[in-house]
Amino acid sequence: MFGLGLAWPKPRFDVLGKTVLDRLTGLVWPRDANIAEYPSTWPEALEHVASMNRKQALGFADWRLPNRRELLSLVDYQTQKPPLPADHPFQNIVLGWYWTSTTAAIHPGYAWYVHMEGARTFYGRKDQFFMTWPVRGGDPSRLWQTGQDACFDVQGRPIPCNGTGQDGDVRFGRAWPIPRFETRGEVVRDRLSGLSWLARADLTLTRVSWQQALDAVLELRSQKVGGVSNWRLPNILELESLVDCSAHNPALPAGHPFSAVQEAYWSATTSFFETNWAWVLYVHKGALGVGFKTKPVFAVWPVAGPCG
């Protein structure tokens, strides 16, 4: 997936008239990030994209509302207002929430959105009004599916997926391997990402500060637990790679082999919006937020593998 060990191409973006090709993912975006002009409800956002296809907007008829991982693929965690790569060519970016096509499993009447001020990833009611930024194309080998395979209406009721344009209908990205995880004693390898995780998802057995989390992982490295010597605190995209958007409490793939899963975990990624905060995965919801580094309020889940 984007951010997991892949160096960004230079330049990252190619401007193709009124569209922009992201050379990292193969995704093509309208250069105008406010092409819909006004905030809309989630059903209206899906219909706007369908209308673009009927009209062959910008010369194409295969636009879709991006799923959660597609929209997150644009985020640069070292920038803010907007949290996009510094050399991006996009115009008219609204510093607010942008819809994704992915329903929030914890509340199916809600859908995931990403904030284009600081990159927070949460969910809002489908009848609320937020921004629309369609996408097309893409290299499925560079992003994998979110795990969502069902569709829901604005009230959260299950509906047939065919033709809805929802994440559960399109399912863009690489399919997950079966089985997804391999357990090797104290270590679990994710066959999708190639990352290895501590099987007990609670290294310190208590909530710790960010610095305590970093120190605990260094100690784990020195002990070579599971025969692994390159343990580290995961970055926020590595943590996010575990999320299954069809699940909640926790938002992890069904049948996962992890024990002692906690509600929220520190990442190694500092928030560029406020550098005394760090990014956190709220694994019961699947949300990406931030925590004050000095507060002992989050758990530690070490990772190792080819992306460190």
C-alpha positions in Angstrom: 0.0 0.0 0.0 1.0 3.6 -0.4 3.5 4.8 2.2 4.7 1.2 3.1 8.2 1.4 1.8 7.6 2.8 -1.6 9.7 5.9 -2.5 7.6 8.6 -4.0 8.3 9.3 -7.7 9.7 12.7 -8.6 7.8 14.5 -9.8 4.9 12.7 -8.1 2.1 14.3 -10.1 1.6 14.8 -13.9 -0.9 17.5 -14.9 -3.0 16.1 -17.8 -5.2 19.1 -18.7 -7.9 19.3 -16.2 -6.9 16.1 -14.5 -3.9 15.0 -12.4 -2.2 11.6 -12.5 -0.6 10.5 -9.2 2.4 8.5 -10.4 2.6 6.8 -7.0 -0.8 5.1 -7.2 -1.9 5.5 -10.8 -5.0 7.3 -9.6 -6.3 10.2 -11.7 -8.0 13.1 -9.9 -9.7 16.2 -11.2 -7.3 19.1 -10.8 -10.1 21.1 -9.3 -10.7 19.7 -5.8 -14.0 21.5 -5.6 -15.4 20.3 -8.9 -18.8 19.7 -7.3 -18.8 23.4 -6.2 -20.9 22.8 -3.1 -21.0 20.5 -0.1 -23.5 17.6 -0.5 -24.9 14.7 1.4 -23.3 11.3 0.9 -26.1 10.1 -1.5 -25.8 13.4 -3.4 -22.0 12.9 -3.7 -22.5 9.4 -5.2 -25.1 10.8 -7.6 -22.9 13.7 -8.6 -20.2 11.2 -9.6 -22.8 9.1 -11.5 -23.8 12.3 -13.3 -20.2 13.0 -14.3 -20.1 9.6 -15.9 -23.3 10.1 -17.8 -21.9 13.4 -19.1 -18.4 12.0 -19.6 -17.0 14.8 -17.5 -13.4 15.8 -18.3 -13.5 13.2 -21.1 -14.1 10.1 -19.0 -17.1 7.9 -17.9 -15.4 5.8 -15.2 -15.3 8.3 -12.2 -16.0 7.0 -8.8 -16.2 8.4 -5.3 -12.8 7.4 -3.7 -12.8 4.7 -1.0 -11.1 5.5 2.2 -7.7 4.2 1.2 -7.8 6.0 -2.1 -8.4 9.4 -0.5 -5.8 8.7 2.2 -3.3 7.9 -0.5 -3.0 11.7 -1.3 -2.1 12.6 2.3 1.3 13.8 3.2 1.8 13.7 7.0 4.5 16.3 6.9 2.2 19.1 5.6 -1.0 20.8 6.6 -3.7 23.1 5.3 -3.9 21.1 3.1 -2.1 17.8 4.1 -1.0 17.1 0.5 2.5 16.8 -1.0 4.2 20.2 -1.1 4.5 20.2 -4.9 0.9 19.1 -5.6 -0.8 20.8 -8.5 -4.4 20.8 -7.2 -6.6 23.8 -7.1 -9.6 25.0 -5.0 -8.9 22.7 -2.1 -11.5 23.2 0.7 -10.0 22.9 4.2 -12.9 20.7 5.4 -14.2 17.2 5.2 -14.2 15.2 2.0 -16.5 12.2 1.6 -15.2 8.7 0.8 -17.4 5.9 -0.6 -16.7 3.7 2.5 -19.5 3.2 5.1 -18.5 3.3 8.7 -19.1 -0.3 9.9 -19.5 0.9 13.5 -22.5 3.1 12.4 -23.7 2.2 8.9 -25.7 5.4 8.6 -22.3 7.2 8.6 -19.5 7.2 6.1 -15.8 7.9 6.4 -14.4 11.2 5.4 -10.9 12.9 5.5 -10.3 16.4 6.7 -8.2 18.5 4.2 -6.8 20.8 7.0 -4.9 18.3 9.1 -5.8 14.8 7.6 -8.0 13.5 10.4 -10.0 10.4 9.3 -13.4 9.9 10.9 -17.0 9.4 10.0 -20.1 11.6 9.6 -23.8 11.1 9.1 -24.6 10.4 5.5 -27.3 13.2 5.5 -24.7 15.8 6.5 -23.0 18.1 3.9 -19.4 17.6 2.9 -17.1 17.9 -0.1 -16.8 15.6 -3.2 -13.5 14.8 -5.0 -13.9 12.0 -7.6 -11.2 9.6 -8.8 -10.6 7.2 -11.6 -8.0 4.7 -12.8 -5.4 3.4 -10.4 -3.0 0.5 -10.0 -4.6 -2.1 -7.8 -1.2 -3.4 -6.9 -0.4 -0.2 -5.1 -3.5 -0.1 -2.9 -5.5 -2.9 -1.5 -9.2 -3.2 -0.8 -10.7 -1.7 2.4 -12.4 -5.0 3.3 -15.9 -3.6 2.8 -18.1 -5.8 0.7 -21.6 -4.6 1.6 -23.6 -1.5 0.9 -25.9 0.6 3.0 -28.4 3.5 2.6 -28.5 6.8 4.4 -30.3 5.2 7.4 -27.7 2.4 7.6 -29.9 -0.3 6.2 -28.3 -2.9 4.0 -29.1 -2.6 0.3 -28.0 -4.4 -2.9 -24.6 -3.1 -4.0 -24.9 -3.3 -7.8 -24.7 0.1 -9.4 -24.5 2.1 -6.2 -20.9 3.3 -6.6 -20.2 2.6 -3.0 -17.0 1.0 -1.8 -18.8 -2.4 -1.3 -19.8 -2.2 -5.0 -16.5 -1.1 -6.6 -14.1 -2.8 -4.2 -11.1 -1.2 -5.8 -7.7 -2.5 -4.9 -5.7 -5.7 -4.4 -7.8 -8.6 -3.0 -6.6 -9.9 0.4 -4.8 -13.2 0.5 -6.5 -16.2 2.2 -5.4 -16.8 4.9 -4.3 -13.2 5.5 -2.2 -13.9 8.6 0.5 -16.4 9.5 1.3 -17.0 13.1 4.9 -17.9 14.0 5.1 -18.1 17.8 5.1 -14.6 19.2 5.0 -13.0 15.8 2.2 -12.7 13.2 3.0 -12.0 9.6 0.5 -10.1 7.5 0.7 -11.7 4.0 -1.0 -8.6 2.4 1.6 -6.0 3.6 4.6 -8.2 4.4 4.7 -6.6 7.8 5.2 -8.6 11.0 3.3 -7.7 14.2 3.7 -8.8 17.8 0.9 -11.4 18.4 0.1 -9.9 21.8 -1.1 -6.5 20.7 -0.2 -4.8 24.0 3.5 -4.6 24.6 3.5 -2.5 27.8 0.4 -3.9 29.4 -0.5 -0.4 30.4 -1.2 3.0 28.7 2.0 5.0 28.1 3.2 8.3 26.7 4.6 8.5 23.2 8.2 8.6 24.4 7.6 5.6 26.7 6.2 3.8 23.7 9.3 4.5 21.6 11.5 3.4 24.6 9.5 0.1 25.1 10.0 -0.8 21.4 13.7 -0.2 21.6 13.9 -2.5 24.6 11.9 -5.2 22.7 14.4 -4.8 19.8 17.3 -5.5 22.2 15.6 -8.6 23.5 15.1 -10.0 20.0 11.6 -11.2 20.9 10.4 -13.8 18.4 13.9 -13.8 16.9 13.2 -10.3 15.4 15.8 -7.5 15.9 14.2 -4.7 13.9 11.0 -4.0 15.9 9.8 -0.4 15.7 6.8 1.7 16.6 4.7 1.6 13.4 3.9 4.7 11.4 0.3 5.7 11.0 -0.1 4.1 7.6 1.3 0.8 8.8 -1.2 0.8 11.6 -4.0 1.7 9.2 -3.1 -1.2 6.9 -4.6 -3.5 9.5 -8.0 -1.9 9.4 -10.9 -3.9 8.0 -13.6 -1.4 7.0 -16.3 -4.1 7.3 -15.6 -4.6 11.0 -15.6 -2.8 14.3 -14.8 -3.4 18.0 -12.1 -4.1 16.8 -11.9 -2.9 13.1 -9.6 -5.9 12.3 -10.1 -8.7 9.8 -12.4 -11.5 11.0 -10.5 -14.4 12.4 -7.4 -12.4 13.1 -4.9 -14.1 15.5 -4.0 -11.2 17.7 -4.6 -11.2 21.5 -5.1 -8.4 24.0 -6.2 -5.9 21.3 -6.6 -2.5 22.9 -8.8 0.5 21.9 -6.1 2.8 20.6 -2.4 2.8 19.6 0.4 5.2 19.3 2.1 5.6 15.9 5.6 6.9 15.3 4.2 9.7 13.1 4.3 13.2 14.5 1.3 15.4 13.7 2.6 18.2 11.5 -0.4 20.3 12.5 0.7 20.3 16.1 4.1 18.7 16.6 3.6 18.0 20.3 0.9 15.5 19.2 1.3 12.2 17.4 -1.0 10.2 15.2 -3.1 7.4 16.8 -5.2 4.5 15.4 -8.4 4.1 17.3 -8.7 0.4 16.4 -12.2 -0.2 17.8 -13.6 2.3 15.3 -10.8 2.3 12.6 -10.4 6.1 13.0 -7.2 8.0 12.6 -6.7 10.8 15.1 -4.0 12.4 17.3 -2.9 12.3 20.9 -0.8 14.6 23.1 2.6 13.0 23.3 3.2 13.5 27.0 -0.1 11.9 28.1 0.1 8.2 29.0 -3.2 7.3 27.3 -2.5 4.8 24.5 -1.1 1.3 23.9 1.9 0.0 22.0 1.8 -2.5 19.1 5.3 -3.1 17.6 5.8 -3.9 14.0 8.8 -5.2 12.0 9.3 -6.1 8.4 10.5 -4.9 5.0 9.2 -1.3 5.3 11.3 -0.1 8.2 
